[in-house]
């Protein structure tokens, strides 16, 4: 779907950054903990932690604390939107906001201390009108970065399924590298344009395959198929507690999981993306960038809430990453 990019008084062009992150459905993340999650009981919880959330927002937060010049583009509305903005200001992350009429959503997660399981409750979020989507595209085109566009998180309810496809096309017209970390039916449309780096979970990768994928050989084979079809140059496949696989046209590596005292799993994927992009911006090799991604994801597990990873922890974890070349 092609959207108008007419100028709006709500759009402000900021100084050009190295990275622009795109979040279409941000949230205020509330995270608490309780000993055991049980039905039909009042569960006494710890004091909730508050963080600005949404895939691209989280990636921007990681990149900012790593010293990267980054901007976060996202829509915001209502009391929760102002709350989200205030949380971003507390972290001094540059943002480009598109004001919308409906309320920004909240997400709620509970960490069960007895098992270390996370229970995540994700609300659908606000619908964006046609004019609000047009303003979002205008803000996107007015704030093109120098190096990377990171499209992370799902579509807002009611958004055209090919919306990310249009953003990717605009990015490639400006010779930018696109990193895609999304979910749902929009993936097929987005990948039609071809991206630099695609970071699916195993369930997301399997949703794209017409055949059943059952083992690492299947995963690598299908990733290479997507690469040969020019859907992505690089695929970083998250296997959750089983580690991750990086696949290029000519090489593949498997990274076993790192041993971590897990406080939460929330934000690990966004930390992976942020740390990997940081490494690429430093002109590290792709193999080294993958190691930093693994270290970033592991470091995020140390911190409660959506605190994400910190550079000091990542620097220590990257020394422990073991990359195994696979055929």
Secondary structure, 3 states (H helix, E strand, C coil): CCCCCCCCCCCCCCCCCCEEEEECCCEEEEEEEECCCCCCCCCCCCCCEEEEECHHHHHHHHHHHCCCCEEEEEEECHHHHHHHHHHHHHCCCCEEEEECCCCCEEEEEEEECCCCEEEEEECCCCCCCHHHHHHHHHHHHHCCCCCEEEEECCCCCCCCCCHHHHHHHHHHHCCCEEEEECCCCHHHHHHHCCEEEECCEHHHHHHHCCCCCCCHHHHHHHHHHHHHCCCEEEEEEECHHHCEEEECCCCEEEECCCCCCCCCCCCHHHHHHHHHHHHHHCCCCHHHHHHHHHHHHHHHCCCCCCCCCCHHHHHHHHHHCCEEEEC
